[in-house]
Amino acid sequence: MTISTLEDLNVRGRTVLLRVDINSPIDRTTGKINDDNRLNMSLPTIADLAEAGARVVIIAHQGDTLDYHNLVSLREHAGILSEKLDRNVAFIDDVAGPAARAAVQALGDGDILLLENLRILTEEVSTFESAVKLTPSEMTKTYLVRNLAPLVDVYVNDAFAAAHRNAPSMVAFQELLPTAGGRLLVDEVTALSGVSSNPNRPCVFLLGGLKISDAFSMMDKVLADGTADRILTTGITANIMLIARGVDLGGPTTAFISDRSLDAFIPRATVLLEVYGDRIEVPTDLAYDDDGERREVAVADLPVDHLLIDVGRETVAAYEAVIEEAATLFVNGPAGVYESAAGEYGTRSLWEAVAAADGYSVIGGGDTVASARRFVDPDDIGFISTGGGALIRFLSGQPLPLIEAMEKAAARDT
């Protein structure tokens, strides 16, 4: 992929519009940010631009119509960024109206301004994207772009986590302005391309979690194109694979799967096992919670009248051996119900194995990162992606609107 970088731009004395993803979880009780990871990841690009003498205008979103409790002002974000950067990040309660435009025009070299939440604009919410199909060229006529583009000299995007969004702030400014990827965006694309395009061998995918559509999207791609040498399945993904093999898991687990319509993935699992069964590992034992006590059962001894919540020790030991030998590791999804004492063993043990492995590890996804931070030092992971949906689509070979827009701009500017 060809994306221009900050080194391709001269930003001193120029006004840079910087799109970041600092969308953060909000505590429902306090209304305050309770995880600043994405804010931390945005710091290098902001600092580099300001220190280079750019006039930095930051645009970002927070929440959406689908998670309305998170749709709050970015005022707190500005305060946190100011503290972490040790320099003032001004904030204005306007996105692209007269007050915002005046504030942009008043910036001096090295100044930083954060505009209000993009999602206040109808053009930027996900429901607008799905209901009104606009091309990037058509988006140049939206309120946001036509008001801000004439005031800035350069557009920089550092919002990989939103790369799957076809919104004006993500894909339209590239049509009009010199464009570059920020530090995080370039790092994300480089790390994930290393996994998907030319990984060191053996390349092992460890897939679990509850959102199994992600796992199956990736498996279809990475098995077909030979990216993954082995796939280790855990969580609901493993349970679906076992059902596809004809294993009766028991009433509670079967009901859990069917009630969520996850049994729709059984036919796909059957095909994957028929075609790539020698590269897909499934658990040989599982665990359940028996009135607060962890119990393990061999797959051969199933079904059980309890909800299965984790992989067993025999499975963990087998997977640890594969992880230890891997040159490249990609992890998405915890192995079980890691929040409970009875269900944490598999997730904790496998994370410890990944952290200790010599191979290069890449992880991503909300629950994945949260479980990793719970059990290991994040510094022991090769790369932690900020992406969720964008990450899955990238590794599944699906086009990302942001990447397409950045490549188009790079080809034009070269």
KASUL-V828348 format. One record per residue. RES is the residue in one small letter. PHI is phi in radians with two decimals (999 if undefined). OMEGA is omega in radians with two decimals (999 if undefined). NEAR is the number of other ideal C-beta (glycine too) atoms within 12 Angstrom. Layout:
res->RES phi->PHI omega->OMEGA near->NEAR
res->RES phi->PHI omega->OMEGA near->NEAR
This chain:
res->m phi->999 omega->3.14 near->27
res->t phi->-1.98 omega->3.10 near->22
res->i phi->-2.24 omega->3.09 near->38
res->s phi->-1.16 omega->-3.12 near->32
res->t phi->-2.03 omega->-3.14 near->28
res->l phi->-1.05 omega->3.13 near->34
res->e phi->-1.15 omega->3.13 near->16
res->d phi->-1.47 omega->-3.04 near->21
res->l phi->-2.05 omega->2.92 near->30
res->n phi->-1.83 omega->-3.01 near->17
res->v phi->-1.87 omega->-3.08 near->34
res->r phi->-1.05 omega->3.13 near->20
res->g phi->1.29 omega->-3.11 near->17
res->r phi->-1.90 omega->3.13 near->28
res->t phi->-1.58 omega->-3.08 near->37
res->v phi->-1.90 omega->3.02 near->47
res->l phi->-1.59 omega->-3.05 near->49
res->l phi->-1.96 omega->3.07 near->51
res->r phi->-1.66 omega->3.10 near->53
res->v phi->-2.05 omega->2.98 near->48
res->d phi->-2.04 omega->3.09 near->42
res->i phi->-2.02 omega->3.10 near->43
res->n phi->-1.07 omega->-2.97 near->39
res->s phi->-2.16 omega->3.09 near->34
res->p phi->-1.13 omega->-3.10 near->25
res->i phi->-1.97 omega->3.07 near->26
res->d phi->-1.18 omega->-3.07 near->15
res->r phi->-1.13 omega->-3.09 near->13
res->t phi->-1.40 omega->-3.06 near->8
res->t phi->-1.62 omega->-3.05 near->12
res->g phi->1.30 omega->-3.10 near->18
res->k phi->-1.84 omega->3.07 near->20
res->i phi->-1.13 omega->3.14 near->29
res->n phi->-2.06 omega->3.04 near->18
res->d phi->-2.68 omega->-3.05 near->22
res->d phi->-1.80 omega->-3.06 near->23
res->n phi->-1.03 omega->-3.10 near->29
res->r phi->-1.20 omega->3.03 near->35
res->l phi->-1.09 omega->3.12 near->36
res->n phi->-1.08 omega->-3.08 near->26
res->m phi->-1.21 omega->-3.13 near->35
res->s phi->-1.46 omega->-2.99 near->44
res->l phi->-1.09 omega->-3.06 near->33
res->p phi->-0.99 omega->-3.12 near->25
res->t phi->-1.19 omega->3.13 near->42
res->i phi->-1.05 omega->-3.11 near->44
res->a phi->-1.11 omega->-3.11 near->26
res->d phi->-1.09 omega->-3.13 near->31
res->l phi->-1.16 omega->-3.12 near->43
res->a phi->-1.13 omega->-3.13 near->34
res->e phi->-1.19 omega->3.08 near->22
res->a phi->-1.45 omega->3.09 near->24
res->g phi->1.57 omega->3.09 near->22
res->a phi->-1.36 omega->2.98 near->38
res->r phi->-1.72 omega->-2.89 near->32
res->v phi->-1.68 omega->3.07 near->48
res->v phi->-1.96 omega->-3.07 near->48
res->i phi->-1.74 omega->2.99 near->53
res->i phi->-2.11 omega->-3.07 near->50
res->a phi->-2.81 omega->3.09 near->43
res->h phi->-2.00 omega->3.07 near->44
res->q phi->-2.60 omega->-3.12 near->39
res->g phi->1.29 omega->-3.10 near->29
res->d phi->-2.94 omega->3.07 near->28
res->t phi->-1.13 omega->-3.12 near->20
res->l phi->-1.41 omega->3.03 near->14
res->d phi->-2.37 omega->-2.95 near->20
res->y phi->-1.06 omega->-3.14 near->16
res->h phi->-1.12 omega->3.10 near->17
res->n phi->-1.61 omega->-3.09 near->27
res->l phi->-1.48 omega->-3.06 near->25
res->v phi->-2.24 omega->3.13 near->29
res->s phi->-1.15 omega->3.07 near->29
res->l phi->-1.62 omega->-3.12 near->39
res->r phi->-1.04 omega->3.13 near->24
res->e phi->-1.11 omega->3.12 near->27
res->h phi->-1.02 omega->3.14 near->39
res->a phi->-1.09 omega->3.12 near->33
res->g phi->-1.11 omega->3.14 near->21
res->i phi->-1.15 omega->3.12 near->28
res->l phi->-1.09 omega->3.11 near->39
res->s phi->-1.02 omega->-3.12 near->24
res->e phi->-1.13 omega->-3.08 near->17
res->k phi->-1.27 omega->3.14 near->24
res->l phi->-1.49 omega->-3.06 near->29
res->d phi->1.01 omega->3.03 near->14
res->r phi->-2.72 omega->-3.02 near->20
res->n phi->-1.21 omega->2.96 near->20
res->v phi->-1.97 omega->-3.12 near->38
res->a phi->-1.23 omega->3.14 near->32
res->f phi->-2.33 omega->3.04 near->29
res->i phi->-2.35 omega->-3.08 near->30
res->d phi->-1.44 omega->-3.13 near->19
res->d phi->-2.82 omega->-3.10 near->30
res->v phi->-1.69 omega->-3.10 near->40
res->a phi->-2.60 omega->3.13 near->36
res->g phi->-1.48 omega->-3.07 near->20
res->p phi->-1.00 omega->-3.12 near->14
res->a phi->-1.16 omega->3.13 near->20
res->a phi->-1.12 omega->-3.10 near->35
res->r phi->-1.15 omega->3.11 near->27
res->a phi->-1.14 omega->3.14 near->17
res->a phi->-1.16 omega->3.10 near->30
res->v phi->-1.10 omega->-3.09 near->36
res->q phi->-1.22 omega->-3.13 near->20
res->a phi->-1.55 omega->-3.08 near->17
res->l phi->-1.16 omega->3.00 near->35
res->g phi->-1.87 omega->-3.14 near->19
res->d phi->-1.02 omega->3.13 near->19
res->g phi->1.50 omega->3.12 near->28
res->d phi->-1.32 omega->3.13 near->28
res->i phi->-2.25 omega->3.13 near->41
res->l phi->-2.30 omega->3.04 near->44
res->l phi->-1.83 omega->3.09 near->45
res->l phi->-1.46 omega->-3.07 near->48
res->e phi->-1.18 omega->-3.07 near->33
res->n phi->-0.84 omega->3.13 near->38
res->l phi->-1.00 omega->-3.05 near->45
res->r phi->-1.25 omega->2.96 near->37
res->i phi->-1.16 omega->3.12 near->30
res->l phi->-1.48 omega->3.11 near->31
res->t phi->-0.99 omega->-3.10 near->21
res->e phi->-1.08 omega->-3.02 near->35
res->e phi->-1.83 omega->-3.13 near->42
res->v phi->-1.48 omega->-3.04 near->28
res->s phi->-1.13 omega->3.14 near->28
res->t phi->-1.15 omega->3.06 near->16
res->f phi->-1.16 omega->-3.14 near->26
res->e phi->-1.02 omega->-3.09 near->30
res->s phi->-1.35 omega->-3.08 near->15
res->a phi->-1.60 omega->-3.09 near->13
res->v phi->-2.06 omega->-3.06 near->19
res->k phi->-1.57 omega->3.12 near->12
res->l phi->-1.96 omega->3.00 near->25
res->t phi->-1.42 omega->3.06 near->19
res->p phi->-0.95 omega->3.12 near->29
res->s phi->-1.11 omega->3.11 near->18
res->e phi->-1.14 omega->-3.13 near->18
res->m phi->-1.22 omega->3.10 near->34
res->t phi->-1.14 omega->3.13 near->27
res->k phi->-1.67 omega->3.13 near->19
res->t phi->-1.26 omega->-3.10 near->34
res->y phi->-0.97 omega->-3.09 near->25
res->l phi->-1.05 omega->-3.01 near->40
res->v phi->-1.26 omega->-3.09 near->38
res->r phi->-1.20 omega->3.12 near->21
res->n phi->-1.54 omega->-3.06 near->31
res->l phi->-1.67 omega->-3.05 near->40
res->a phi->-0.98 omega->-3.12 near->33
res->p phi->-1.18 omega->-3.07 near->18
res->l phi->-1.65 omega->-3.04 near->32
res->v phi->-2.11 omega->-3.10 near->37
res->d phi->-1.83 omega->-3.00 near->30
res->v phi->-2.49 omega->3.04 near->37
res->y phi->-2.04 omega->3.08 near->46
res->v phi->-2.17 omega->3.09 near->48
res->n phi->-1.99 omega->3.12 near->52
res->d phi->-2.27 omega->-2.97 near->47
res->a phi->-1.99 omega->-3.13 near->45
res->f phi->-1.03 omega->-3.08 near->45
res->a phi->-1.05 omega->3.10 near->41
res->a phi->-1.89 omega->-3.03 near->43
res->a phi->-1.12 omega->3.13 near->42
res->h phi->-1.52 omega->-3.12 near->29
res->r phi->-1.61 omega->3.14 near->39
res->n phi->-1.71 omega->-3.05 near->33
res->a phi->-2.03 omega->-3.13 near->41
res->p phi->-0.94 omega->-3.10 near->46
res->s phi->-1.16 omega->-3.07 near->47
res->m phi->-1.72 omega->-2.97 near->46
res->v phi->-2.28 omega->-3.02 near->43
res->a phi->-1.65 omega->-3.10 near->40
res->f phi->-1.11 omega->3.10 near->44
res->q phi->-1.08 omega->3.13 near->40
res->e phi->-1.20 omega->-2.95 near->30
res->l phi->-2.05 omega->-2.94 near->30
res->l phi->-2.25 omega->2.92 near->33
res->p phi->-0.97 omega->-2.91 near->29
res->t phi->-2.33 omega->3.05 near->44
res->a phi->-2.59 omega->3.03 near->39
res->g phi->-1.52 omega->3.07 near->39
res->g phi->-1.34 omega->-3.09 near->45
res->r phi->-1.01 omega->-3.08 near->30
res->l phi->-1.18 omega->-3.13 near->42
res->l phi->-1.04 omega->-3.14 near->45
res->v phi->-1.12 omega->3.11 near->31
res->d phi->-1.10 omega->3.14 near->28
res->e phi->-1.09 omega->-3.10 near->42
res->v phi->-1.11 omega->3.14 near->38
res->t phi->-1.13 omega->-3.11 near->26
res->a phi->-1.13 omega->-3.08 near->32
res->l phi->-1.28 omega->3.05 near->43
res->s phi->-1.14 omega->3.09 near->24
res->g phi->-1.10 omega->3.09 near->29
res->v phi->-1.39 omega->-2.98 near->40
res->s phi->-1.51 omega->-3.01 near->32
res->s phi->-1.77 omega->-3.06 near->22
res->n phi->-2.59 omega->-3.08 near->16
res->p phi->-1.27 omega->2.96 near->32
res->n phi->-1.16 omega->-3.04 near->23
res->r phi->-1.86 omega->-0.04 near->19
res->p phi->-1.32 omega->3.12 near->26
res->c phi->-1.85 omega->-3.03 near->36
res->v phi->-2.09 omega->3.03 near->41
res->f phi->-1.85 omega->3.08 near->48
res->l phi->-1.93 omega->-2.98 near->52
res->l phi->-2.11 omega->3.12 near->49
res->g phi->-2.66 omega->3.11 near->46
res->g phi->1.38 omega->-3.09 near->40
res->l phi->-1.66 omega->-3.09 near->33
res->k phi->-1.46 omega->-2.97 near->28
res->i phi->-1.32 omega->3.04 near->35
res->s phi->-1.03 omega->3.09 near->27
res->d phi->-1.09 omega->-3.10 near->39
res->a phi->-1.08 omega->-3.09 near->45
res->f phi->-1.25 omega->3.06 near->37
res->s phi->-1.06 omega->-3.14 near->29
res->m phi->-1.21 omega->-3.10 near->42
res->m phi->-1.04 omega->3.11 near->42
res->d phi->-0.92 omega->-3.06 near->27
res->k phi->-1.36 omega->-2.96 near->29
res->v phi->-1.29 omega->3.03 near->37
res->l phi->-1.41 omega->-3.11 near->35
res->a phi->-1.16 omega->-3.09 near->18
res->d phi->-1.64 omega->3.07 near->20
res->g phi->1.42 omega->3.13 near->18
res->t phi->-1.06 omega->-3.09 near->35
res->a phi->-1.64 omega->3.03 near->38
res->d phi->-1.42 omega->3.10 near->29
res->r phi->-2.48 omega->2.98 near->37
res->i phi->-2.12 omega->3.09 near->43
res->l phi->-1.77 omega->-3.09 near->45
res->t phi->-1.77 omega->3.08 near->51
res->t phi->-2.44 omega->3.04 near->53
res->g phi->1.01 omega->-3.11 near->48
res->i phi->-1.16 omega->3.08 near->46
res->t phi->-1.00 omega->3.11 near->45
res->a phi->-1.13 omega->-3.13 near->49
res->n phi->-1.09 omega->3.10 near->48
res->i phi->-1.11 omega->3.11 near->45
res->m phi->-1.09 omega->3.13 near->43
res->l phi->-1.14 omega->3.09 near->39
res->i phi->-1.07 omega->3.12 near->36
res->a phi->-1.09 omega->3.08 near->28
res->r phi->-1.49 omega->3.10 near->26
res->g phi->1.64 omega->-3.12 near->16
res->v phi->-1.48 omega->3.03 near->31
res->d phi->-1.56 omega->-3.08 near->20
res->l phi->-1.42 omega->-3.08 near->38
res->g phi->1.99 omega->-3.05 near->25
res->g phi->-1.00 omega->-3.09 near->18
res->p phi->-1.07 omega->-3.12 near->22
res->t phi->-1.25 omega->3.10 near->37
res->t phi->-1.09 omega->3.11 near->28
res->a phi->-1.16 omega->3.11 near->19
res->f phi->-1.00 omega->-3.11 near->26
res->i phi->-1.23 omega->-3.09 near->32
res->s phi->-1.22 omega->3.14 near->20
res->d phi->-1.09 omega->3.13 near->13
res->r phi->-1.77 omega->3.13 near->19
res->s phi->1.04 omega->3.13 near->14
res->l phi->-1.38 omega->3.08 near->29
res->d phi->-1.17 omega->3.07 near->24
res->a phi->-1.11 omega->-3.12 near->16
res->f phi->-1.53 omega->-3.10 near->32
res->i phi->-1.08 omega->3.10 near->29
res->p phi->-1.03 omega->3.11 near->15
res->r phi->-1.15 omega->3.10 near->27
res->a phi->-1.10 omega->3.14 near->39
res->t phi->-1.07 omega->3.13 near->22
res->v phi->-1.15 omega->-3.14 near->20
res->l phi->-1.06 omega->3.13 near->35
res->l phi->-1.18 omega->3.12 near->29
res->e phi->-1.17 omega->-3.04 near->16
res->v phi->-1.53 omega->-3.00 near->16
res->y phi->-2.18 omega->-3.03 near->29
res->g phi->-1.00 omega->-3.13 near->21
res->d phi->-1.29 omega->-3.14 near->13
res->r phi->-1.96 omega->-3.13 near->26
res->i phi->-1.95 omega->3.11 near->38
res->e phi->-1.73 omega->3.08 near->33
res->v phi->-2.11 omega->-3.10 near->37
res->p phi->-1.09 omega->3.01 near->43
res->t phi->-1.78 omega->3.03 near->27
res->d phi->-2.61 omega->-3.08 near->33
res->l phi->-2.38 omega->-3.10 near->47
res->a phi->-2.27 omega->3.06 near->43
res->y phi->-2.45 omega->-3.12 near->35
res->d phi->-1.71 omega->3.13 near->27
res->d phi->-1.94 omega->-3.11 near->18
res->d phi->0.94 omega->3.09 near->9
res->g phi->1.58 omega->3.11 near->11
res->e phi->-1.82 omega->3.08 near->14
res->r phi->-1.32 omega->3.05 near->28
res->r phi->-2.16 omega->3.11 near->26
res->e phi->-2.03 omega->-3.10 near->32
res->v phi->-2.45 omega->3.07 near->31
res->a phi->-1.22 omega->3.11 near->21
res->v phi->-1.00 omega->3.14 near->30
res->a phi->-1.13 omega->-3.11 near->16
res->d phi->-1.76 omega->3.06 near->18
res->l phi->-1.27 omega->0.24 near->31
res->p phi->-1.56 omega->3.00 near->26
res->v phi->-2.27 omega->-3.12 near->28
res->d phi->-1.59 omega->3.09 near->18
res->h phi->-2.45 omega->3.08 near->29
res->l phi->-1.30 omega->3.12 near->30
res->l phi->-1.34 omega->-2.99 near->48
res->i phi->-2.18 omega->-3.08 near->41
res->d phi->-2.89 omega->2.95 near->43
res->v phi->-1.46 omega->-3.10 near->50
res->g phi->-1.59 omega->-3.06 near->36
res->r phi->-1.15 omega->3.11 near->26
res->e phi->-1.09 omega->3.11 near->23
res->t phi->-1.11 omega->3.13 near->38
res->v phi->-1.00 omega->-3.13 near->35
res->a phi->-1.07 omega->3.13 near->21
res->a phi->-1.15 omega->-3.14 near->27
res->y phi->-1.21 omega->3.12 near->43
res->e phi->-1.03 omega->3.14 near->31
res->a phi->-1.13 omega->3.12 near->19
res->v phi->-1.21 omega->3.14 near->32
res->i phi->-1.08 omega->-3.12 near->37
res->e phi->-1.07 omega->-3.10 near->22
res->e phi->-1.59 omega->-3.05 near->22
res->a phi->-1.27 omega->3.03 near->36
res->a phi->-1.62 omega->3.07 near->25
res->t phi->-2.33 omega->-3.13 near->36
res->l phi->-2.23 omega->2.97 near->46
res->f phi->-2.16 omega->-3.08 near->51
res->v phi->-2.17 omega->3.05 near->52
res->n phi->-2.48 omega->3.08 near->53
res->g phi->1.74 omega->3.06 near->45
res->p phi->-1.23 omega->-3.08 near->45
res->a phi->-1.35 omega->-3.09 near->51
res->g phi->-2.93 omega->3.13 near->45
res->v phi->-1.42 omega->-2.98 near->33
res->y phi->-1.24 omega->-3.13 near->35
res->e phi->-1.27 omega->-3.10 near->20
res->s phi->-1.84 omega->3.13 near->22
res->a phi->-1.08 omega->-3.10 near->18
res->a phi->-1.31 omega->-3.04 near->26
res->g phi->-1.93 omega->-3.02 near->35
res->e phi->-1.52 omega->-2.95 near->28
res->y phi->-0.98 omega->-3.08 near->35
res->g phi->-1.10 omega->-3.14 near->46
res->t phi->-1.10 omega->-3.12 near->42
res->r phi->-1.08 omega->-3.08 near->30
res->s phi->-1.15 omega->-3.13 near->34
res->l phi->-1.23 omega->3.05 near->49
res->w phi->-1.14 omega->3.11 near->42
res->e phi->-1.11 omega->3.10 near->27
res->a phi->-1.18 omega->3.11 near->36
res->v phi->-1.11 omega->-3.12 near->44
res->a phi->-1.12 omega->-3.10 near->29
res->a phi->-1.51 omega->-3.05 near->21
res->a phi->-1.20 omega->3.09 near->30
res->d phi->-1.35 omega->-3.11 near->18
res->g phi->-1.20 omega->3.12 near->33
res->y phi->-1.37 omega->-3.07 near->28
res->s phi->-1.95 omega->3.07 near->41
res->v phi->-2.26 omega->3.12 near->40
res->i phi->-2.29 omega->3.09 near->44
res->g phi->-3.00 omega->-3.08 near->41
res->g phi->1.83 omega->-3.03 near->36
res->g phi->-1.00 omega->-3.14 near->33
res->d phi->-1.16 omega->3.12 near->29
res->t phi->-1.08 omega->-3.11 near->45
res->v phi->-1.16 omega->-3.14 near->35
res->a phi->-1.08 omega->-3.14 near->27
res->s phi->-1.23 omega->3.10 near->40
res->a phi->-1.11 omega->-3.14 near->41
res->r phi->-1.10 omega->-3.13 near->24
res->r phi->-1.26 omega->-2.96 near->19
res->f phi->-1.98 omega->-3.10 near->30
res->v phi->-2.42 omega->3.06 near->28
res->d phi->-1.36 omega->-3.14 near->15
res->p phi->-0.96 omega->3.12 near->25
res->d phi->-1.16 omega->3.11 near->12
res->d phi->-1.53 omega->3.07 near->24
res->i phi->-1.76 omega->-3.08 near->32
res->g phi->-1.05 omega->-3.14 near->32
res->f phi->-2.63 omega->3.10 near->33
res->i phi->-1.92 omega->-3.12 near->40
res->s phi->-1.38 omega->3.05 near->45
res->t phi->-1.44 omega->-3.04 near->40
res->g phi->-1.44 omega->2.98 near->43
res->g phi->-2.07 omega->3.10 near->32
res->g phi->-1.07 omega->3.13 near->31
res->a phi->-1.13 omega->3.13 near->35
res->l phi->-1.06 omega->-3.11 near->41
res->i phi->-1.10 omega->-3.14 near->39
res->r phi->-1.13 omega->3.12 near->33
res->f phi->-1.06 omega->-3.09 near->44
res->l phi->-1.30 omega->3.09 near->45
res->s phi->-1.55 omega->3.11 near->31
res->g phi->1.38 omega->3.12 near->23
res->q phi->-1.48 omega->-3.14 near->22
res->p phi->-1.16 omega->3.08 near->19
res->l phi->-1.94 omega->-3.11 near->36
res->p phi->-0.92 omega->-3.13 near->34
res->l phi->-1.11 omega->-3.10 near->44
res->i phi->-1.09 omega->3.11 near->38
res->e phi->-1.08 omega->3.14 near->27
res->a phi->-1.18 omega->-3.14 near->41
res->m phi->-1.20 omega->3.12 near->42
res->e phi->-1.16 omega->3.12 near->26
res->k phi->-1.08 omega->3.14 near->26
res->a phi->-1.16 omega->3.14 near->33
res->a phi->-1.11 omega->3.12 near->26
res->a phi->-1.12 omega->3.11 near->16
res->r phi->-1.19 omega->-3.03 near->17
res->d phi->-1.41 omega->-3.09 near->23
res->t phi->-1.33 omega->999 near->13
